Amino acid sequence: MRQAIADAAVRPRDADALVAHATSTPRSDLAEINAIGRQNASLVVRHPAR
């Protein structure tokens, strides 16, 4: 993710949206949301478990 941001020559805070596409398993979803949060915590929207 850091490399993609660097390649795009943007700052994480410049992002308005992020399209995530993990494998929809609890483990991969958690890894993906943690990676997103490390880059820009404001992009992480926390929802209560259903």
NORGI-V821534 format. One line per field, one symbol per residue. burial: + if it has 16 or more other ideal C-beta (glycine too) atoms within 10 Angstrom, else -. A space follows every 50 residues. Layout:
burial=???
This chain:
burial=-----------+-------------------++--+--++--+-------
